[in-house]
Amino acid sequence: MLLVRRHGEEAADVAGREAKKHGDDELTYVVWCWIARATAELIKAAPGEGDRVH
């Protein structure tokens, strides 16, 4: 949520850039990739076809 608050629609891109920056550290890279996917879901406007809605 912090990335989304600070960067808005660009949050997933910011997380992706962080992942690339830490590409030599596999664990850090994986964590930033996970953050990028999570922020992409947070900023998505509407559920996609087949997405589960709680």
C-alpha positions in Angstrom: 0.0 0.0 0.0 2.9 2.4 0.7 4.1 2.1 -2.9 0.6 2.8 -4.2 0.2 5.8 -1.9 3.6 7.2 -2.9 3.6 6.3 -6.7 0.0 5.8 -7.6 -0.4 4.1 -11.0 3.3 3.7 -11.4 3.7 1.6 -8.2 4.1 -1.7 -10.1 6.7 -0.2 -12.4 8.7 1.2 -9.5 8.7 -2.3 -7.9 9.7 -3.8 -11.2 12.7 -1.5 -11.4 13.7 -2.3 -7.8 13.6 -6.0 -8.7 15.9 -5.4 -11.7 18.2 -3.4 -9.5 18.6 -6.3 -7.1 18.9 -9.0 -9.8 22.1 -10.3 -8.4 20.4 -11.2 -5.0 17.9 -13.9 -5.9 15.8 -13.6 -2.7 15.5 -9.8 -2.9 14.7 -10.1 -6.6 11.9 -12.6 -5.9 10.4 -10.4 -3.1 10.4 -7.3 -5.3 8.7 -9.3 -8.1 6.0 -10.4 -5.6 5.6 -6.8 -4.6 5.2 -5.7 -8.2 2.5 -8.3 -8.8 0.7 -7.4 -5.6 0.8 -3.6 -6.4 -0.5 -4.3 -9.9 -3.5 -6.1 -8.4 -4.1 -3.2 -6.0 -4.2 -0.6 -8.7 -6.2 -2.7 -11.2 -9.5 -0.8 -11.9 -11.8 -3.8 -12.2 -11.6 -7.6 -11.8 -10.6 -9.4 -14.9 -12.5 -12.3 -16.6 -12.2 -15.3 -14.3 -10.9 -13.3 -11.3 -12.3 -14.3 -7.9 -14.0 -11.5 -6.0 -14.3 -11.7 -2.2 
